Amino acid sequence: MSEVKVNKVSPRSGTGLQLGDSGDTITIPAGATITNSGTAVNFGATGSASWVTTVKTGDFTAVAGEGYFVNTTSGEIDVTLPAGTAGAVVAVKDYANTWDTNNCILISNGSEKIGGSTNNATLSTEGLAITLVYIDSTQGWLVTDDGLQSVAVTNPYLVATGGTITTSGNCKIHTFTGPGTFEVTQTASSTPDNVVDYLVIAGGGGGTISCNVGGGGGAGGFRFFAPTPSIPGAPGAPLNGPAGLPVSIQSYPITVGGGGASSPTGSPSRSGTVSTFSSITSAGGGGGGGNASPAPNIVGESGGSGGGGGSLGPTAAYYAGGTGNTPPVSPSQGNPGGQGRHRSGVAEGAGGGGGAISAGLNGDVPSPPAAGGIGGTGAGLPATVFGSNGVPCGSYRYYAGGGGGGGNNQGVAGLGGGGNGSNGGQGNPGVAGTVNTGGGGGGAFKGCGTGAAGGSGIVVIRYKFQ
């Protein structure tokens, strides 16, 4: 690079002087100062300032061409303006939004004016920023631009990604029908707005493929929180959790539980699997009982809601349903399954799986005889709270219904995604639980109809976004 060193560059003719040609880049080294009659001025558009990033916390004298962030937290600050030269510019900005408490005072140089007055100027508006340009001795320093920090509106609410995102009123709803990540990328300026509502439902238990009479699968564990005004009178309201979940900027892995399989005779792996979000875990629904060998497999399995007990003749017997709310949480995440029953020489019917709101009924209790037990009822929430999922019924959407028990007469499923039990009289198989509801699968009836799988779970997160 060639270099030319001179003390002065003057136009060859006239008064105009051009540096470079159109499209050229003119480089001013860091630390260099452009002066006008000995006073530093901004090198750039008229009326602009180069901002000094060292915050001013005490009285100082401004330099033409510079802007300053003035922090008056500890007290009033006086800013003495430089000697006025036409075109000189100075700017100041309220750094800590405290000028309304401790003012910023602009003091003119000598007898020079500010806005045509020889009085000092008091800046007392919170968040203010102003730019002044010196014009002449008549008006002195004039304000050419001003603004408030409040004009630069920032989003004061929680921002997050993950799942399928929809909106309802002032809330965003993130729905996970499979594993994923709820990623918080910005927290809200108000602490209560960093608390999210949640719906966490595990996979429902499956009914058993059985040579005997199989119990209905228990519903997946049902846990949720929404503000009380959102759910007045809803069937699921008694299960409302004690509080929402506070979140921060981080990743929250989401697990969505699968439904329990319609397992072969003797298999113990009929329960659904857990769903999780942050500190909330819902247990998989218990599988329905369905076989006497080994003996424990005729008893319904425990889980979020318990599976219904199986039934086996010819000896009169009662076979227990699985326990619900296992492991225990408060409010309860589910209910027990009904008993499987056999009355020697009369009838047999397996128990219904437990649901979020009520227990599964015992087999052979409702008329006609030999009926499978009815599945426990699921929980209903207003349709606007957690989006368009669940099983619609009136103005509510239901989740976590128990599967119906198998019987010569069909055990009807509980409302909320449970599947009906096998109707042995017609040879119909059990019905699977509805996906993403946590409904239990329907139970089997001997060789006339097989059991069915439980429905998968779901995780939904809701928060205020505007």
Protein Blocks (a to p, Z undefined) as FASTA:
>chain_A
ZZdddfbdcdfbhjbdcehjehiacdddehiacdeehiacdeddehiacddfbdcfbdcd
ddehiacdddfkloccddddddddehiacddddfkopmmmmccddddehjbceehiabdc
ddfbehiacddddfbfmnopadfbdcdfklmccdfbdcdeedjdddehjbccdddfbdcd
dddfbdcfblklmpccdddddddddddddfbdcdddddddddddddfklmgoiaklmmpc
fbdcdddddddddddddddddddehiablbccdddehjbccdddddddfbfbdfklmpcc
ddfbdcddddddfbdcddddddehiacddddfbdcdddddddehiaccddddddfkbccd
dehkbccehiacdddddddddfklnopedjdehjbccehiacddddfbdcdddeehiacd
ddfknopacddddehklpacdddehjlbccdddddddddddddfZZ
